Amino acid sequence: MTGVRLDDPRLAPAQVPARHAHTRAQADVAAAAVRDRFDGAPDVALILGTGLGALADEMDVQVTIPYQEIPGFPLSTTESHAGRLLCGTIAGRSTVAMQGRFHLYEGYTAQQVSFPVRVMRQLGAHTLVVSNACGGMHPLWEPGDLMLIADHINLLGDNPLIGPNDDTLGPRFPDMSCAYDRGLRVLARQSALAHGITLREGVYVAVTGPNLETPAEYRFLRAIGADVVGMSTVPEVIVAVHAGMRVLGLSIITDRCLPDALEPATVEQIIAVAASAEPRLTAVVRDVVGRL
């Protein structure tokens, strides 16, 4: 009997190699490629999600590096994700920012999605600020509201720490009892109060997507304790905690996901709401980074 081998590259999505665990050597190679073009030592790493790429306008950008020029980086295939690493400063702090992120629904593993966090950590960043757009399931919250992530639920069916553990990167069993740093959350609340910005606080649940959820799925996600739902963030946060980084997570609620009053949502609407809320998100992030 003839057939195609299971490891035939024709069976795999483009740019998606087989699952592998992170190693320091891989992160070092990628970090060296960035250092060849940027000699700064970043304090802060940013991940800018759907419709939030313009937050980069707050940066004094010294170097822009397309993802395809960094060894091991996946390529972003999602609408509204620029796909480049920005190196410079925000509020006087040396910063690296991902303008565009990766998702499991693009065909990547959780290890690949979170690999850039390893690289930014190797560059020196000790704080990760991650942002996303999400669907709101809390009945009293509105599209355009900001939410401070207090905790998360991982329903992705994958984990970036699966496989052999490199003890030089972090412990085999990292503690997740406070994945989102309490001190950073205090700074975010103080900033929002000073600017008169409504800042919700709640639980983010990550699902694979790319489809939006059914009414029954929204009921389930709400019942297990989630306030908002999205398709990203959790793998990056797990790796950041594994690497000993402090994490601040912020979401923009782009649509109401109430199962008994559910209306169709489009990508265009989601991006538009995210863009309208971005100035408020930018103000909070700028203040927090400036006070680190």
SEFIGU-297122 format. One line per field, with one value per residue (C-alpha): residue in one letter; chain; x, y, z. Coordinates in steps of 0.001 Angstrom, whole numbers, plus 500000, padded with zeros to 6 digits. Example, Ala and Ser with C-alpha at 12.3 -4.5 7.8 and 13.67 -1.06 7.14 Angstrom:
BEGIN
resn <- c(A,S)
chain <- c(A,A)
px <- c(512300,513670)
py <- c(495500,498940)
pz <- c(507800,507140)
END
This chain:
BEGIN
resn <- c(M,T,G,V,R,L,D,D,P,R,L,A,P,A,Q,V,P,A,R,H,A,H,T,R,A,Q,A,D,V,A,A,A,A,V,R,D,R,F,D,G,A,P,D,V,A,L,I,L,G,T,G,L,G,A,L,A,D,E,M,D,V,Q,V,T,I,P,Y,Q,E,I,P,G,F,P,L,S,T,T,E,S,H,A,G,R,L,L,C,G,T,I,A,G,R,S,T,V,A,M,Q,G,R,F,H,L,Y,E,G,Y,T,A,Q,Q,V,S,F,P,V,R,V,M,R,Q,L,G,A,H,T,L,V,V,S,N,A,C,G,G,M,H,P,L,W,E,P,G,D,L,M,L,I,A,D,H,I,N,L,L,G,D,N,P,L,I,G,P,N,D,D,T,L,G,P,R,F,P,D,M,S,C,A,Y,D,R,G,L,R,V,L,A,R,Q,S,A,L,A,H,G,I,T,L,R,E,G,V,Y,V,A,V,T,G,P,N,L,E,T,P,A,E,Y,R,F,L,R,A,I,G,A,D,V,V,G,M,S,T,V,P,E,V,I,V,A,V,H,A,G,M,R,V,L,G,L,S,I,I,T,D,R,C,L,P,D,A,L,E,P,A,T,V,E,Q,I,I,A,V,A,A,S,A,E,P,R,L,T,A,V,V,R,D,V,V,G,R,L)
chain <- c(A,A,A,A,A,A,A,A,A,A,A,A,A,A,A,A,A,A,A,A,A,A,A,A,A,A,A,A,A,A,A,A,A,A,A,A,A,A,A,A,A,A,A,A,A,A,A,A,A,A,A,A,A,A,A,A,A,A,A,A,A,A,A,A,A,A,A,A,A,A,A,A,A,A,A,A,A,A,A,A,A,A,A,A,A,A,A,A,A,A,A,A,A,A,A,A,A,A,A,A,A,A,A,A,A,A,A,A,A,A,A,A,A,A,A,A,A,A,A,A,A,A,A,A,A,A,A,A,A,A,A,A,A,A,A,A,A,A,A,A,A,A,A,A,A,A,A,A,A,A,A,A,A,A,A,A,A,A,A,A,A,A,A,A,A,A,A,A,A,A,A,A,A,A,A,A,A,A,A,A,A,A,A,A,A,A,A,A,A,A,A,A,A,A,A,A,A,A,A,A,A,A,A,A,A,A,A,A,A,A,A,A,A,A,A,A,A,A,A,A,A,A,A,A,A,A,A,A,A,A,A,A,A,A,A,A,A,A,A,A,A,A,A,A,A,A,A,A,A,A,A,A,A,A,A,A,A,A,A,A,A,A,A,A,A,A,A,A,A,A,A,A,A,A,A,A,A,A,A,A,A,A,A,A,A,A,A,A,A,A,A,A)
px <- c(500000,501324,500461,501709,503949,502444,505403,505043,505278,502385,500102,501167,500064,502678,505112,503909,506612,505991,505399,508536,509316,510971,514701,517016,519097,516132,515213,518843,519146,516035,517091,520514,518844,516951,520075,521878,519494,518487,521059,518572,517808,513992,512272,508796,507247,503898,501561,499064,495992,493067,492460,495020,498109,497907,498940,502384,501942,502719,506182,509288,510182,513877,513810,511060,511688,509254,508500,509851,513297,513375,514340,511547,508848,505602,503935,500712,497881,495045,493355,494425,497684,500668,503267,506314,508384,508824,511800,512046,510629,507262,507041,510812,510976,512851,510176,509678,506177,504570,502342,500227,500096,499461,496547,495913,493215,495922,497344,500046,500734,500657,504480,504733,502143,504077,507629,507964,507468,510537,512483,511382,512294,515744,516130,515685,511987,510700,507136,504604,501611,499160,496029,493190,489722,487043,483354,481558,479285,478671,475156,476031,479075,479010,480982,483898,484450,487942,488441,491394,492115,492140,492306,491820,490408,492280,489895,492306,493019,496739,499437,502793,504585,503722,506862,510327,510939,514058,514817,516906,513727,511431,510117,508390,505215,504838,502358,499432,497689,498304,499152,498113,500281,498363,500654,500257,496498,496560,498481,495975,493016,494685,495358,491795,490427,492696,491540,487867,487957,485568,487705,485946,487764,487051,487891,488991,488332,490336,488826,490366,487970,487983,484191,482343,480394,476869,474280,474660,478432,478069,475796,478389,481304,479381,478344,481949,482930,484065,483163,484677,485785,488602,490972,494400,496446,496476,499465,501575,500647,501479,504938,505503,504657,506872,509699,509205,507690,505081,501933,499293,496340,493799,490836,488563,485004,483956,480531,477808,477557,474271,472729,469089,469681,472468,473006,475392,478867,481295,485064,484607,482386,484808,487784,485849,484876,488422,489781,487320,488357,492064,492823,491604,493621,496650,496320,496239,499178,501274,500679,501447,504634,505765,505333,507188)
py <- c(500000,503419,506664,509944,509950,511571,513956,515011,518834,518987,517977,520834,524492,526884,528181,525651,523122,520197,520784,521397,522729,526106,526064,528810,528266,529006,532123,533255,532955,535077,537598,537921,538771,541579,542824,543075,545902,547270,547819,548785,546674,546693,546836,546253,543962,544803,542590,544592,542652,543060,546679,547843,548197,551993,551924,551777,555458,556132,554663,556514,553776,553398,550123,548194,544507,542436,539090,537162,538564,537077,533363,531194,533872,532767,535019,536829,535993,537795,540939,544075,542476,544282,541608,543515,544039,547641,548625,551962,553711,554456,556972,556880,553088,550939,548808,546092,545773,543120,544906,541874,538496,534864,532522,528806,529160,530138,526632,527399,525542,527244,527032,528950,531532,532306,532020,535818,536204,534003,536224,539465,538008,537077,540655,541746,542593,541811,543116,541998,544163,542232,543610,542062,542551,540303,539550,540690,538253,540367,541794,545187,545879,547655,547500,549889,549251,548365,545336,544653,540928,539541,535881,533572,530196,528156,526310,526247,522548,523329,524654,526184,524279,520821,518837,518744,521609,523757,524531,527537,529181,528388,525685,522508,523394,527194,528586,530463,531625,535254,535268,538916,540999,542692,545706,546389,546070,548703,551057,550450,551196,554365,555519,554843,556762,559724,559872,559265,555991,553170,550091,546816,543892,540235,536833,536199,532808,531739,529513,528476,530094,531297,531151,533197,531251,529868,531027,527730,528180,531690,530313,527666,530120,532510,529655,528574,532063,534018,537651,537980,535578,535774,533687,534747,535997,532913,531107,534268,534859,531277,531604,535005,533627,530594,533015,535071,538145,540453,540554,543218,542207,544609,543836,545974,544637,544894,543232,542011,538222,537783,534507,535619,538864,537823,539790,538879,540442,541190,541609,545136,546080,544501,546382,549662,549378,548415,551436,553798,552556,552533,556087,555123,551900,553846,556326,553541,551629,554785,555691,552206,551872,555314,554339,551020)
pz <- c(500000,499084,500796,502186,505252,508315,508503,504875,504903,502458,505319,507588,507387,506055,508650,511247,512196,514512,518218,520212,523639,524049,524621,525705,522568,520292,522232,522285,518494,517974,520621,518988,515684,517418,519237,515909,515064,518489,521211,523912,526988,527212,530575,529175,526560,524941,522915,520896,519777,517380,516461,519017,516865,516892,520540,518994,518116,521776,521274,520300,517801,517064,515121,513316,512561,510457,512079,509096,509874,513398,513548,514934,514834,513173,510626,511513,509111,510896,509674,511621,512856,511322,512026,513232,516365,517455,519590,521369,524441,526058,528888,529138,529508,527018,525361,522766,521317,519170,516669,515885,517614,516728,517432,517572,514910,512425,512791,515321,518547,521924,521964,518704,519730,522909,521583,521152,524910,525426,523076,524717,528103,526791,525590,529216,529606,533101,532663,530043,529155,527018,525402,523422,522041,523507,523688,526823,528675,531771,531381,532887,530728,527376,524112,524357,528085,529244,531454,533711,533624,537158,536167,533202,532174,529563,527212,524286,524662,524555,526845,525857,528624,527261,526478,528059,530461,530143,533768,532741,531423,534335,536688,535558,537494,537681,540188,538616,541795,540816,537127,536762,539058,541889,542016,538294,538624,541381,539082,536277,538539,539798,536245,535126,538122,537421,533787,534552,532627,533449,534104,534719,536309,535673,534239,530644,529062,526008,523316,520013,517529,514822,514904,517458,520056,520001,522556,524411,524535,525945,528664,529493,529591,531815,534092,534695,535832,532776,532157,528685,525964,523437,521339,522592,525558,527785,526170,526335,529976,530953,529400,530998,534441,533771,532942,536109,534454,535951,533820,533239,531058,529563,527321,525190,525156,521513,521461,523829,524023,525874,524685,525022,523125,520779,517597,514765,515063,512249,512266,510955,513905,516378,514954,514910,518588,519551,517696,519395,522842,522113,523338,526823,526781,525615,528491,531078,529567,529244,532876,534189,532147,533270,536949,536834)
END
